[in-house]
Structure formats: structure tokens, C-alpha cells
Amino acid sequence: MTAGKPILLISLFLCTGNALAQAGDEEPAAVIELGAAANRSLTEGQSSFGPTVAVEATPIENWLELEAGVTPLFRRHSTEWSIDLLFKKPWTLSDKMEFMLGVGPEWIHTNAYGIKMNSVAAEVAPDFMFWPSRKHRLGWYLEPSYEYKFAPGHEHSLGITGGLLIAIP
């Protein structure tokens, strides 16, 4: 009977989440972020640029937003792919503006001059979201970030991403 308890608890949690999500149909199920990214290594002094895509969901209203994203960054003789998961605390500043502070892990795959390396990093990212209409269907965002790699060299970098927000009902 002890094996059934975790399954029962997970089922109850999922059913409760669905009931709450249907009751407040104002909030979108998820928000897609499509944009551009720029990154500057404070350690190496090099800059890189590329596209970015992320999906954001709200498991706990007004307390927790989860954002999972992928960003390829390019510079001369180097490509860097990063996948991150940010845990964000949201604050509604007005009907058309939100602020979130995110922290989370990041996995980075770098190919520089033919040398491939994987590393883990920590990221901190304040996120400003602007919605032209109160329905929050289409908007734009600006997200500066700080990244610390745990790989040899302990690279520090600053970045900024910005782009389009698309709400998924």
C-alpha cells in the first residue's frame, strides 16, 4: 500500500492544478518567448550573439514561474549552446507590465576552435515583460542576465535577451 501513496498524491496534485487552471481562464497556459540574445564574457572579453526561444509556465500563481529555454550563441571560431531552467518569482507592476526575478541552472555545450566542452552554470535573470493590451496575448520582453560557469576558468558573463511574447491559451 505504500507504493500507491505517492501515485495518489501526484494524481491529487495534478487534478487540483487542472481545476485551478480552468477556474481562472485569464492567465495563459504558457508563454513562448522568441527573441535575440547577446552575451559578453567578463573573463575572456569576447562577445557572442544568436537567437533564443523559451517557454514559460505558472505552476503557482503569483509565486512561481518556470522558464525553460535554448540559446545558440555564435562568435568567430566558436559556437555555444545553452539550455537553462529558471525559477522565477513574478511581480505584477501594472495591467501591462510584469517583473520577474529568475535563478536557475544552465547546461552549456561549447565548440571553440574544434575543442568541445560541456559545463554547468548558474544564472540570475531579471525579466521585464510588457503587454500592450490587458489580455496578455502578445507582448515583448527584455531580460538581462548574469552567468557563472563552474567549469575550469570559472567564466563570468553578462547577457541580454529580448523579443516577442506569445501567450498560449
Protein Blocks (a to p, Z undefined) as FASTA:
>chain_A
ZZmmmmmmmmmmmmmmmmmmmmmmmbcfbdcdddddddddfklopacddddddddddfbg
hkbccdddddddddehiacddddddddddddfbfkbccddddddddddddeehiacdddd
ddddddddddfbfnlmaccdddddddddfbehiaaddddddddddddZZ
